[in-house]
Amino acid sequence: MPYISVNISFEVSDDKKEKIKSALGNAISLIPGKSESSLMVGICDRYDIYLGGVKKEKAAYVDVKILGKASRESKKEISIELFNVFEQLLDIKPEDLYITFGEHAEWGYNGGLL
């Protein structure tokens, strides 16, 4: 079960959030074995983002967490897709989008541990 957390520094309409959610659903399939059907997405707007002590007015931080491992090539592909999505939908330039990946060996779900 992948989880993508998105923090955006400015207010985003519900319509744009829906488009982001759908785009993330498409992007996660770039990691073999992952799909939108098991993807959980969290979107938080009006989130204060600071870099070097300076508040970023138009930026986003995306954290992609997966159960298991993904190849560097898959992470590179999804990164490129995310840079495109956020620039197209929210006009966030690549230099103002930050992406991290977390790979987890264990994941609690449905009353148990996977």
All heavy atoms as an XYZ file, in Angstrom:
894
protein
N       0.848     -1.182      0.000
C       0.000      0.000      0.000
C       0.885      1.234      0.000
O       1.478      1.563      1.013
C      -0.905      0.001      1.234
C      -1.809      1.208      1.279
S      -3.070      1.064      2.532
C      -2.352      2.058      3.801
N       1.000      1.907     -1.108
C       1.765      3.155     -1.126
C       0.979      4.299     -0.485
O      -0.249      4.278     -0.446
C       1.994      3.441     -2.610
C       1.234      2.432     -3.375
C       0.551      1.508     -2.434
N       1.723      5.266      0.031
C       1.134      6.474      0.589
C       1.931      7.655      0.074
O       3.163      7.657      0.148
C       1.172      6.446      2.119
C       0.757      7.762      2.751
C      -0.534      8.253      2.590
C       1.649      8.513      3.493
C      -0.920      9.460      3.160
C       1.273      9.710      4.075
C      -0.007     10.180      3.900
O      -0.384     11.375      4.467
N       1.244      8.648     -0.473
C       1.905      9.869     -0.929
C       1.331     11.033     -0.150
O       0.129     11.288     -0.172
C       1.719     10.092     -2.444
C       2.286      8.911     -3.242
C       2.420     11.404     -2.861
C       2.121      9.023     -4.743
N       2.216     11.716      0.551
C       1.860     12.897      1.326
C       2.332     14.134      0.567
O       3.488     14.204      0.144
C       2.557     12.831      2.691
O       2.351     14.021      3.406
N       1.428     15.094      0.393
C       1.733     16.309     -0.355
C       1.484     17.517      0.546
O       0.389     17.670      1.084
C       0.851     16.427     -1.623
C       1.162     17.705     -2.381
C       1.018     15.206     -2.513
N       2.486     18.354      0.695
C       2.361     19.606      1.440
C       2.628     20.750      0.480
O       3.700     20.793     -0.149
C       3.349     19.644      2.608
C       3.022     18.599      3.646
O       1.947     18.617      4.217
N       3.926     17.666      3.856
N       1.674     21.656      0.372
C       1.735     22.764     -0.585
C       1.681     24.070      0.202
O       0.874     24.220      1.117
C       0.561     22.687     -1.583
C       0.567     21.329     -2.293
C       0.634     23.839     -2.590
C      -0.716     21.004     -3.032
N       2.495     25.029     -0.184
C       2.648     26.255      0.593
C       1.528     27.276      0.414
O       1.509     28.285      1.110
C       3.987     26.926      0.265
O       3.998     27.345     -1.088
N       0.592     27.035     -0.471
C      -0.484     27.993     -0.717
C      -1.813     27.250     -0.817
O      -1.848     26.023     -0.919
C      -0.226     28.819     -1.986
C       0.048     27.979     -3.210
C      -0.977     27.603     -4.059
C       1.341     27.563     -3.500
C      -0.730     26.824     -5.179
C       1.605     26.787     -4.623
C       0.569     26.416     -5.464
N      -2.892     27.996     -0.792
C      -4.224     27.384     -0.846
C      -4.493     26.803     -2.231
O      -4.185     27.416     -3.246
C      -5.295     28.414     -0.497
C      -6.659     27.808     -0.335
C      -7.681     28.774      0.232
O      -7.328     29.926      0.560
O      -8.840     28.361      0.351
N      -5.094     25.621     -2.235
C      -5.395     24.905     -3.476
C      -6.873     24.531     -3.458
O      -7.384     24.037     -2.446
C      -4.516     23.642     -3.605
C      -4.870     22.855     -4.853
C      -3.033     24.009     -3.600
N      -7.559     24.755     -4.561
C      -8.989     24.436     -4.648
C      -9.209     22.922     -4.581
O      -8.312     22.124     -4.895
C      -9.578     24.974     -5.956
O      -9.081     24.222     -7.057
N     -10.411     22.535     -4.192
C     -10.757     21.114     -4.150
C     -10.636     20.476     -5.530
O     -10.238     19.313     -5.649
C     -12.170     20.917     -3.600
C     -12.250     21.179     -2.102
O     -11.198     21.201     -1.426
O     -13.378     21.368     -1.600
N     -10.985     21.212     -6.569
C     -10.872     20.708     -7.935
C      -9.412     20.377     -8.271
O      -9.131     19.319     -8.832
C     -11.422     21.742     -8.918
C     -11.314     21.278    -10.355
O     -11.863     20.204    -10.685
O     -10.645     21.978    -11.156
N      -8.500     21.259     -7.906
C      -7.062     21.012     -8.162
C      -6.569     19.845     -7.316
O      -5.767     19.035     -7.793
C      -6.228     22.255     -7.863
C      -6.406     23.366     -8.854
C      -5.603     23.127    -10.113
C      -5.742     24.363    -11.000
N      -4.881     24.357    -12.123
N      -7.044     19.740     -6.086
C      -6.644     18.609     -5.245
C      -7.086     17.294     -5.875
O      -6.351     16.311     -5.865
C      -7.235     18.743     -3.841
C      -6.573     19.813     -3.007
C      -7.225     19.912     -1.640
C      -6.625     21.040     -0.825
N      -7.276     21.182      0.492
N      -8.280     17.276     -6.423
C      -8.782     16.077     -7.096
C      -7.895     15.728     -8.299
O      -7.589     14.556     -8.532
C     -10.234     16.294     -7.531
C     -10.889     15.112     -8.165
C     -11.112     13.939     -7.229
O     -11.266     14.153     -6.017
O     -11.123     12.792     -7.733
N      -7.480     16.739     -9.055
C      -6.603     16.500    -10.204
C      -5.236     15.997     -9.761
O      -4.655     15.112    -10.401
C      -6.471     17.781    -11.030
C      -7.735     18.114    -11.788
C      -7.621     19.403    -12.564
C      -8.937     19.686    -13.280
N      -8.941     20.957    -13.986
N      -4.726     16.548     -8.667
C      -3.446     16.078     -8.129
C      -3.574     14.621     -7.703
O      -2.732     13.788     -8.037
C      -2.994     16.958     -6.937
C      -2.625     18.355     -7.417
C      -1.824     16.318     -6.197
C      -2.491     19.377     -6.309
N      -4.645     14.305     -6.968
C      -4.876     12.934     -6.513
C      -4.918     11.963     -7.687
O      -4.303     10.898     -7.654
C      -6.179     12.875     -5.704
C      -6.501     11.551     -5.054
C      -7.440     10.667     -5.814
C      -8.677     11.336     -6.333
N      -9.403     10.470     -7.284
N      -5.607     12.334     -8.744
C      -5.690     11.470     -9.930
C      -4.333     11.323    -10.612
O      -3.965     10.222    -11.037
C      -6.710     12.037    -10.917
O      -7.998     11.992    -10.363
N      -3.598     12.409    -10.704
C      -2.269     12.362    -11.324
C      -1.315     11.491    -10.512
O      -0.504     10.744    -11.078
C      -1.709     13.771    -11.480
N      -1.417     11.556     -9.186
C      -0.583     10.709     -8.339
C      -0.956      9.245     -8.524
O      -0.089      8.368     -8.498
C      -0.720     11.119     -6.875
C      -0.229     12.516     -6.515
C      -0.517     12.820     -5.051
C       1.236     12.694     -6.821
N      -2.241      8.986     -8.726
C      -2.691      7.622     -8.990
C      -2.076      7.056    -10.253
O      -1.695      5.885    -10.303
N      -1.971      7.888    -11.272
C      -1.312      7.457    -12.512
C       0.186      7.299    -12.308
O       0.796      6.341    -12.787
C      -1.575      8.459    -13.641
C      -3.007      8.434    -14.114
O      -3.664      7.403    -14.074
N      -3.494      9.572    -14.558
N       0.797      8.219    -11.587
C       2.251      8.213    -11.409
C       2.738      7.012    -10.609
O       3.805      6.458    -10.905
C       2.700      9.514    -10.749
N       1.977      6.591     -9.610
C       2.447      5.496     -8.748
C       2.637      4.205     -9.535
O       3.465      3.360     -9.177
C       1.516      5.284     -7.529
C       2.240      4.494     -6.427
C       0.218      4.599     -7.925
C       3.387      5.207     -5.791
N       1.917      4.062    -10.637
C       2.051      2.845    -11.452
C       3.406      2.768    -12.153
O       3.746      1.724    -12.711
C       0.919      2.761    -12.474
O       1.045      3.794    -13.434
N       4.190      3.834    -12.111
C       5.551      3.800    -12.658
C       6.476      2.949    -11.784
O       7.567      2.586    -12.210
C       6.108      5.215    -12.812
C       5.383      6.077    -13.840
C       5.834      7.532    -13.750
C       5.597      5.529    -15.251
N       6.028      2.643    -10.575
C       6.771      1.724     -9.711
C       6.134      0.354     -9.885
O       4.942      0.179     -9.582
C       6.713      2.168     -8.233
C       7.365      3.550     -8.065
C       7.394      1.134     -7.339
C       7.262      4.125     -6.665
N       6.875     -0.618    -10.405
C       6.304     -1.950    -10.640
C       5.632     -2.513     -9.385
O       6.155     -2.421     -8.278
C       7.521     -2.789    -11.040
C       8.463     -1.795    -11.663
C       8.282     -0.541    -10.825
N       4.432     -3.057     -9.595
C       3.681     -3.666     -8.510
C       2.826     -2.692     -7.715
O       2.108     -3.103     -6.810
N       2.885     -1.405     -8.032
C       2.094     -0.408     -7.316
C       1.002      0.121     -8.250
O       1.202      0.233     -9.449
C       2.968      0.763     -6.827
C       4.177      0.344     -6.014
C       3.811     -0.441     -4.776
C       5.048     -0.886     -4.026
N       4.765     -1.866     -2.995
N      -0.163      0.446     -7.657
C      -1.261      0.941     -8.481
C      -2.135      1.892     -7.671
O      -2.078      1.924     -6.436
C      -2.108     -0.214     -9.005
O      -2.801     -0.821     -7.939
N      -2.959      2.628     -8.386
C      -3.868      3.572     -7.747
C      -4.862      2.870     -6.829
O      -5.307      3.442     -5.832
C      -4.613      4.384     -8.804
C      -5.535      5.430     -8.214
C      -6.224      6.289     -9.252
O      -6.324      5.886    -10.421
O      -6.666      7.386     -8.871
N      -5.211      1.628     -7.141
C      -6.241      0.930     -6.366
C      -5.853      0.739     -4.902
O      -6.731      0.565     -4.053
C      -6.569     -0.418     -7.005
O      -5.455     -1.279     -6.960
N      -4.565      0.778     -4.585
C      -4.139      0.635     -3.185
C      -3.441      1.893     -2.665
O      -2.888      1.888     -1.566
C      -3.211     -0.572     -3.042
O      -2.045     -0.385     -3.806
N      -3.471      2.964     -3.440
C      -2.766      4.207     -3.079
C      -3.580      5.053     -2.104
O      -4.759      5.309     -2.321
C      -2.478      5.032     -4.338
C      -1.850      6.409     -4.106
C      -0.466      6.284     -3.484
C      -1.786      7.178     -5.425
N      -2.933      5.502     -1.037
C      -3.509      6.476     -0.115
C      -2.788      7.801     -0.364
O      -1.566      7.829     -0.522
C      -3.296      6.041      1.334
C      -3.872      7.017      2.342
S      -3.491      6.540      4.055
C      -4.509      5.084      4.206
N      -3.551      8.889     -0.434
C      -2.992     10.214     -0.699
C      -3.451     11.180      0.388
O      -4.631     11.182      0.741
C      -3.438     10.755     -2.085
C      -2.974     12.183     -2.300
C      -2.935      9.855     -3.202
N      -2.534     11.982      0.890
C      -2.857     13.065      1.813
C      -2.388     14.373      1.213
O      -1.237     14.455      0.774
N      -3.258     15.368      1.147
C      -2.899     16.668      0.576
C      -3.178     17.746      1.615
O      -4.307     17.886      2.081
C      -3.674     16.958     -0.718
C      -3.381     15.890     -1.774
C      -3.319     18.361     -1.248
C      -4.208     16.009     -3.042
N      -2.151     18.487      1.957
C      -2.259     19.570      2.925
C      -1.801     20.857      2.244
O      -0.655     20.941      1.804
C      -1.391     19.265      4.141
S      -1.421     20.555      5.390
N      -2.705     21.818      2.127
C      -2.314     23.107      1.541
C      -2.154     24.141      2.651
O      -2.351     23.838      3.829
C      -3.291     23.553      0.455
C      -4.708     23.780      0.952
O      -5.020     23.467      2.114
O      -5.522     24.277      0.156
N      -1.718     25.326      2.266
C      -1.430     26.404      3.220
C      -0.453     25.921      4.289
O      -0.575     26.216      5.468
C      -2.718     26.936      3.828
C      -3.619     27.571      2.771
C      -4.943     28.032      3.302
N      -4.726     28.898      4.462
C      -5.671     29.231      5.309
N      -6.894     28.800      5.131
N      -5.413     30.000      6.336
N       0.546     25.158      3.847
C       1.558     24.551      4.705
C       2.826     25.398      4.626
O       3.343     25.641      3.527
C       1.827     23.126      4.193
C       2.727     22.285      5.045
C       2.216     21.541      6.101
C       4.083     22.202      4.775
C       3.037     20.738      6.870
C       4.907     21.400      5.543
C       4.386     20.674      6.589
O       5.197     19.881      7.348
N       3.312     25.868      5.754
C       4.512     26.707      5.747
C       5.736     25.866      5.416
O       6.026     24.877      6.101
C       4.717     27.385      7.102
C       3.640     28.418      7.402
O       3.026     28.929      6.444
O       3.420     28.708      8.591
N       6.453     26.253      4.359
C       7.671     25.579      3.935
C       8.803     26.605      3.979
O       8.708     27.664      3.363
C       7.539     24.999      2.503
C       6.427     23.936      2.472
C       8.871     24.429      2.026
C       6.130     23.384      1.083
N       9.851     26.264      4.709
C      11.022     27.136      4.825
C      12.232     26.418      4.249
O      12.397     25.216      4.445
C      11.302     27.474      6.288
C      10.227     28.294      6.941
C       9.109     27.683      7.507
C      10.319     29.673      7.002
C       8.103     28.426      8.106
C       9.319     30.433      7.613
C       8.224     29.803      8.159
O       7.240     30.547      8.754
N      13.068     27.140      3.558
C      14.329     26.599      3.062
C      15.417     27.603      3.391
O      15.322     28.773      3.002
C      14.267     26.345      1.557
C      15.553     25.782      0.939
C      15.869     24.404      1.517
C      15.440     25.701     -0.567
N      16.419     27.168      4.123
C      17.491     28.073      4.523
C      17.002     29.226      5.372
O      17.558     30.322      5.320
N      15.935     28.981      6.129
C      15.385     30.004      7.002
C      14.453     30.981      6.320
O      13.919     31.884      6.952
N      14.226     30.789      5.016
C      13.377     31.694      4.249
C      12.088     30.966      3.862
O      12.119     29.851      3.338
C      14.104     32.189      2.976
C      13.201     33.070      2.138
C      15.390     32.911      3.336
N      10.961     31.624      4.138
C       9.665     31.033      3.805
C       9.473     31.025      2.292
O       9.650     32.037      1.621
C       8.536     31.823      4.476
C       7.188     31.177      4.315
C       6.137     31.927      5.112
C       4.789     31.247      4.998
N       3.773     31.953      5.770
N       9.097     29.856      1.770
C       8.823     29.697      0.347
C       7.348     30.001      0.107
O       6.478     29.399      0.726
C       9.132     28.272     -0.108
C      10.556     27.807      0.126
C      11.546     28.489     -0.763
C      11.513     27.903     -2.138
N      12.509     28.416     -3.050
N       7.065     30.938     -0.787
C       5.673     31.329     -1.063
C       4.971     30.340     -1.979
O       3.778     30.108     -1.843
C       5.638     32.737     -1.667
C       6.127     33.819     -0.716
C       5.350     33.868      0.588
O       4.119     33.722      0.571
O       5.988     34.056      1.643
N       5.708     29.743     -2.913
C       5.097     28.812     -3.867
C       6.014     27.600     -4.004
O       6.925     27.576     -4.821
C       4.900     29.500     -5.221
C       3.979     28.740     -6.129
C       3.530     29.579     -7.299
C       2.283     28.966     -7.895
N       1.747     29.750     -8.976
N       5.747     26.605     -3.163
C       6.583     25.405     -3.137
C       5.737     24.229     -2.672
O       4.623     24.403     -2.178
C       7.767     25.607     -2.195
N       6.291     23.034     -2.839
C       5.615     21.824     -2.357
C       6.651     20.784     -1.966
O       7.766     20.759     -2.499
C       4.679     21.260     -3.420
N       6.248     19.951     -1.021
C       7.053     18.819     -0.575
C       6.204     17.565     -0.734
O       5.064     17.514     -0.250
C       7.483     19.017      0.880
C       8.130     17.791      1.485
C       9.335     17.298      1.007
C       7.512     17.106      2.520
C       9.926     16.173      1.559
C       8.084     15.977      3.082
C       9.294     15.520      2.595
O       9.861     14.393      3.136
N       6.740     16.567     -1.422
C       6.025     15.319     -1.693
C       6.843     14.171     -1.108
O       8.028     14.030     -1.406
C       5.826     15.109     -3.215
C       5.133     13.784     -3.486
C       5.068     16.272     -3.824
N       6.208     13.354     -0.284
C       6.862     12.202      0.318
C       6.140     10.944     -0.148
O       4.946     10.768      0.115
C       6.825     12.311      1.843
C       7.653     11.236      2.528
O       8.612     10.725      1.916
O       7.336     10.914      3.689
N       6.860     10.092     -0.848
C       6.318      8.850     -1.405
C       6.798      7.698     -0.530
O       8.006      7.476     -0.415
C       6.784      8.645     -2.864
C       6.216      7.341     -3.433
C       6.429      9.835     -3.731
N       5.872      6.995      0.087
C       6.222      5.859      0.943
C       5.643      4.585      0.324
O       4.491      4.581     -0.113
C       5.654      6.043      2.343
C       6.240      7.233      3.081
C       5.657      7.339      4.464
C       6.117      8.555      5.205
N       7.523      8.623      5.489
N       6.480      3.534      0.306
C       6.019      2.265     -0.255
C       6.410      1.109      0.652
O       7.380      1.202      1.403
C       6.569      2.021     -1.679
C       8.091      1.946     -1.674
C       6.081      3.078     -2.652
C       8.695      1.426     -2.964
N       5.647      0.052      0.569
C       5.997     -1.202      1.216
C       6.934     -1.928      0.262
O       6.592     -2.148     -0.904
C       4.740     -2.038      1.474
C       4.953     -3.420      2.078
C       5.609     -3.323      3.454
C       3.632     -4.169      2.165
N       8.113     -2.255      0.723
C       9.100     -2.908     -0.122
C      10.082     -1.911     -0.708
O      10.254     -0.814     -0.182
N      10.698     -2.299     -1.803
C      11.729     -1.469     -2.435
C      11.355     -1.156     -3.878
O      10.597     -1.885     -4.495
C      13.070     -2.193     -2.403
C      13.574     -2.470     -1.002
C      15.056     -2.292     -0.945
C      15.559     -2.508      0.456
N      15.811     -1.285      1.146
N      11.913     -0.079     -4.376
C      11.745      0.307     -5.785
C      13.128      0.603     -6.353
O      14.018      1.062     -5.625
C      10.848      1.531     -5.907
N      13.289      0.353     -7.625
C      14.579      0.629     -8.251
C      14.812      2.128     -8.359
O      13.861      2.926     -8.354
C      14.625      0.007     -9.649
O      13.759      0.716    -10.533
N      16.061      2.514     -8.453
C      16.405      3.923     -8.640
C      15.765      4.448     -9.924
O      15.289      5.574     -9.971
C      17.921      4.097     -8.669
C      18.349      5.533     -8.839
C      19.856      5.704     -8.636
N      20.284      7.040     -8.934
C      20.147      8.087     -8.126
N      19.591      7.935     -6.955
N      20.590      9.284     -8.490
N      15.731      3.615    -10.966
C      15.137      4.025    -12.237
C      13.644      4.330    -12.074
O      13.137      5.313    -12.609
C      15.347      2.943    -13.303
C      14.891      3.347    -14.684
C      15.597      4.588    -15.248
O      16.781      4.812    -14.965
O      14.920      5.351    -15.977
N      12.921      3.494    -11.324
C      11.493      3.748    -11.076
C      11.297      5.044    -10.307
O      10.396      5.834    -10.612
C      10.872      2.592    -10.281
O      10.838      1.418    -11.034
N      12.152      5.282     -9.314
C      12.050      6.519     -8.535
C      12.380      7.730     -9.397
O      11.761      8.791     -9.257
C      12.939      6.448     -7.300
C      12.410      5.459     -6.258
C      13.257      5.441     -5.013
C      14.265      4.340     -5.107
N      14.978      4.062     -3.863
N      13.305      7.557    -10.312
C      13.641      8.645    -11.241
C      12.449      8.950    -12.149
O      12.088     10.111    -12.349
C      14.861      8.263    -12.081
C      15.315      9.339    -13.025
C      16.560      8.904    -13.786
C      16.977      9.954    -14.792
N      18.171      9.534    -15.545
N      11.801      7.912    -12.670
C      10.643      8.086    -13.558
C       9.493      8.781    -12.842
O       8.882      9.702    -13.391
C      10.175      6.735    -14.099
C      11.084      6.134    -15.138
C      10.594      4.783    -15.623
O       9.366      4.535    -15.570
O      11.431      3.975    -16.050
N       9.176      8.347    -11.631
C       8.067      8.968    -10.916
C       8.426     10.405    -10.522
O       7.574     11.289    -10.539
C       7.605      8.124     -9.703
C       6.231      8.614     -9.221
C       8.606      8.117     -8.592
C       5.593      7.731     -8.170
N       9.689     10.663    -10.212
C      10.120     12.033     -9.899
C       9.876     12.958    -11.081
O       9.317     14.053    -10.920
C      11.603     12.071     -9.515
O      11.821     11.417     -8.301
N      10.283     12.533    -12.261
C      10.086     13.345    -13.468
C       8.602     13.612    -13.680
O       8.194     14.736    -13.974
C      10.722     12.656    -14.694
C      12.251     12.685    -14.565
C      10.273     13.316    -16.001
C      12.979     11.786    -15.551
N       7.781     12.584    -13.490
C       6.335     12.746    -13.652
C       5.785     13.742    -12.626
O       4.967     14.595    -12.958
C       5.628     11.390    -13.509
C       4.142     11.454    -13.677
C       3.679     11.871    -15.067
O       4.472     11.800    -16.025
O       2.508     12.280    -15.189
N       6.227     13.636    -11.378
C       5.754     14.550    -10.340
C       6.179     15.993    -10.622
O       5.395     16.923    -10.430
C       6.237     14.103     -8.963
C       5.654     12.779     -8.458
C       6.282     12.386     -7.134
C       4.150     12.827     -8.358
N       7.405     16.189    -11.087
C       7.837     17.540    -11.446
C       6.915     18.111    -12.528
O       6.497     19.269    -12.445
C       9.293     17.560    -11.929
C      10.300     17.417    -10.827
C      11.199     16.363    -10.822
C      10.362     18.335     -9.784
C      12.140     16.230     -9.803
C      11.294     18.217     -8.759
C      12.193     17.151     -8.776
N       6.554     17.305    -13.511
C       5.649     17.754    -14.578
C       4.250     18.051    -14.046
O       3.659     19.080    -14.381
C       5.566     16.705    -15.693
C       6.837     16.605    -16.494
O       7.583     17.573    -16.611
N       7.113     15.438    -17.039
N       3.711     17.167    -13.231
C       2.361     17.330    -12.688
C       2.246     18.633    -11.897
O       1.320     19.420    -12.101
C       1.978     16.120    -11.802
C       0.782     16.430    -10.916
C       1.711     14.892    -12.664
N       3.187     18.861    -11.002
C       3.082     20.045    -10.144
C       3.351     21.337    -10.900
O       2.774     22.370    -10.563
C       3.982     19.897     -8.913
C       3.359     19.012     -7.876
C       3.491     17.627     -7.946
C       2.590     19.543     -6.862
C       2.886     16.801     -7.027
C       1.977     18.724     -5.925
C       2.117     17.356     -6.012
N       4.158     21.264    -11.940
C       4.355     22.466    -12.746
C       3.103     22.748    -13.584
O       2.650     23.889    -13.662
C       5.584     22.339    -13.646
C       5.911     23.634    -14.353
C       7.314     23.679    -14.926
O       7.899     22.612    -15.206
O       7.820     24.804    -15.110
N       2.510     21.719    -14.168
C       1.330     21.909    -15.009
C       0.096     22.309    -14.205
O      -0.638     23.217    -14.592
C       1.035     20.635    -15.803
C       2.034     20.354    -16.886
C       1.826     18.992    -17.534
O       0.853     18.296    -17.258
N       2.749     18.604    -18.398
N      -0.147     21.643    -13.082
C      -1.372     21.889    -12.323
C      -1.292     23.094    -11.391
O      -2.296     23.774    -11.173
C      -1.758     20.649    -11.514
C      -2.202     19.429    -12.311
C      -2.505     18.268    -11.382
C      -3.421     19.751    -13.172
N      -0.106     23.347    -10.821
C       0.007     24.392     -9.810
C       1.060     25.455    -10.114
O       1.291     26.345     -9.304
C       0.318     23.764     -8.436
C      -0.721     22.795     -7.897
C      -0.249     22.206     -6.576
C      -2.069     23.470     -7.729
N       1.713     25.324    -11.262
C       2.762     26.271    -11.648
C       3.894     26.323    -10.611
O       4.459     27.373    -10.349
C       2.186     27.669    -11.898
C       3.161     28.565    -12.656
O       3.929     28.047    -13.489
O       3.175     29.786    -12.376
N       4.197     25.176    -10.018
C       5.342     25.073     -9.104
C       6.538     24.627     -9.930
O       6.534     23.559    -10.538
C       5.062     24.084     -7.961
C       3.918     24.604     -7.089
C       6.329     23.854     -7.130
C       3.491     23.652     -5.992
N       7.550     25.453     -9.955
C       8.752     25.171    -10.732
C       9.527     24.007    -10.098
O       9.479     23.815     -8.880
C       9.642     26.412    -10.808
C       8.941     27.627    -11.408
C       8.500     27.366    -12.827
C       7.799     28.571    -13.420
N       6.849     28.229    -14.431
N      10.245     23.242    -10.914
C      11.000     22.105    -10.376
C      11.939     22.470     -9.229
O      12.118     21.677     -8.302
C      11.776     21.590    -11.591
C      10.904     21.952    -12.754
C      10.309     23.289    -12.381
N      12.492     23.663     -9.258
C      13.407     24.056     -8.175
C      12.667     24.351     -6.864
O      13.306     24.537     -5.816
C      14.262     25.262     -8.586
C      13.482     26.504     -8.917
C      13.144     26.661    -10.399
O      13.151     25.654    -11.147
O      12.858     27.797    -10.811
N      11.340     24.366     -6.909
C      10.544     24.608     -5.705
C       9.698     23.402     -5.300
O       8.776     23.516     -4.500
C       9.638     25.835     -5.909
C      10.442     27.114     -6.024
O      11.405     27.280     -5.239
O      10.130     27.935     -6.899
N      10.003     22.240     -5.876
C       9.332     20.990     -5.520
C      10.376     20.044     -4.952
O      11.424     19.823     -5.561
C       8.661     20.351     -6.737
C       7.984     19.005     -6.505
C       6.826     19.135     -5.525
C       7.502     18.400     -7.812
N      10.092     19.508     -3.792
C      11.019     18.619     -3.105
C      10.338     17.272     -2.928
O       9.194     17.207     -2.491
C      11.409     19.228     -1.748
C      11.889     20.643     -1.902
C      10.996     21.714     -1.818
C      13.212     20.911     -2.206
C      11.424     23.021     -2.001
C      13.655     22.227     -2.391
C      12.748     23.270     -2.289
O      13.170     24.563     -2.490
N      11.046     16.185     -3.296
C      10.472     14.840     -3.288
C      11.387     13.914     -2.496
O      12.603     13.924     -2.697
C      10.318     14.294     -4.724
C       9.482     15.244     -5.588
C       9.720     12.888     -4.707
C       9.519     14.919     -7.077
N      10.787     13.133     -1.605
C      11.541     12.099     -0.909
C      10.829     10.764     -1.083
O       9.635     10.712     -1.391
C      11.690     12.399      0.598
O      10.401     12.599      1.175
C      12.556     13.624      0.834
N      11.580      9.694     -0.877
C      11.056      8.335     -0.968
C      11.381      7.583      0.306
O      12.496      7.675      0.818
C      11.671      7.589     -2.165
C      11.264      8.153     -3.495
C      12.014      9.155     -4.086
C      10.130      7.694     -4.135
C      11.639      9.698     -5.310
C       9.744      8.232     -5.355
C      10.501      9.233     -5.941
N      10.413      6.852      0.802
C      10.626      5.981      1.952
C      10.229      4.570      1.574
O       9.144      4.352      1.041
N      11.122      3.638      1.834
C      10.866      2.230      1.547
C      10.791      1.500      2.883
O      11.712      1.578      3.685
C      11.971      1.660      0.671
C      12.061      2.370     -0.670
C      13.275      1.969     -1.488
O      14.373      1.836     -0.907
O      13.124      1.802     -2.708
N       9.685      0.806      3.098
C       9.438      0.191      4.393
C       9.291     -1.320      4.255
O       8.573     -1.809      3.384
C       8.182      0.793      5.026
C       8.297      2.272      5.192
N       8.904      2.851      6.271
C       7.925      3.303      4.382
C       8.883      4.171      6.143
N       8.292      4.465      5.000
N       9.945     -2.047      5.154
C       9.865     -3.509      5.157
C       8.590     -3.988      5.820
O       8.138     -5.109      5.564
C      11.086     -4.087      5.875
N       8.007     -3.135      6.670
C       6.797     -3.521      7.394
C       5.771     -2.402      7.305
O       6.119     -1.218      7.249
C       7.134     -3.811      8.858
C       8.126     -4.947      9.000
C       8.632     -5.114     10.405
O       8.939     -4.109     11.072
O       8.704     -6.284     10.831
N       4.504     -2.794      7.317
C       3.418     -1.831      7.173
C       2.214     -2.395      7.903
O       1.759     -3.501      7.609
C       3.112     -1.680      5.684
C       2.371     -0.447      5.292
C       1.048     -0.180      5.536
C       2.870      0.661      4.568
N       0.717      1.047      5.001
C       1.822      1.583      4.394
C       4.115      0.988      4.031
C       1.956      2.788      3.718
C       4.266      2.168      3.356
C       3.187      3.069      3.216
N       1.685     -1.656      8.855
C       0.487     -2.094      9.558
C      -0.752     -1.763      8.743
O      -0.894     -0.656      8.246
N      -1.656     -2.733      8.632
C      -2.859     -2.534      7.835
C      -3.904     -3.585      8.215
O      -3.560     -4.756      8.441
C      -2.540     -2.624      6.348
C      -3.750     -2.697      5.447
C      -4.578     -1.587      5.295
C      -4.074     -3.859      4.773
C      -5.706     -1.643      4.480
C      -5.187     -3.922      3.956
C      -5.995     -2.812      3.810
O      -7.112     -2.866      3.014
N      -5.144     -3.171      8.270
C      -6.281     -4.076      8.458
C      -6.117     -4.965      9.697
O      -6.388     -6.156      9.650
C      -6.478     -4.924      7.193
C      -7.861     -5.535      7.137
O      -8.785     -5.090      7.785
N      -7.984     -6.595      6.348
N      -5.643     -4.349     10.771
C      -5.522     -5.076     12.027
C      -4.298     -5.946     12.156
O      -4.141     -6.699     13.122
N      -3.384     -5.872     11.182
C      -2.193     -6.721     11.224
C      -0.971     -6.019     10.679
O      -0.996     -4.827     10.342
N       0.079     -6.746     10.588
C       1.345     -6.239     10.073
C       1.695     -6.969      8.792
O       1.744     -8.202      8.769
C       2.452     -6.416     11.108
C       3.788     -5.806     10.777
C       3.701     -4.283     10.680
C       4.837     -6.206     11.819
N       1.889     -6.209      7.743
C       2.257     -6.830      6.458
C       3.755     -7.021      6.396
O       4.527     -6.307      6.953
C       1.824     -5.914      5.301
C       0.338     -5.580      5.225
C       0.074     -4.608      4.072
C      -0.481     -6.835      5.036
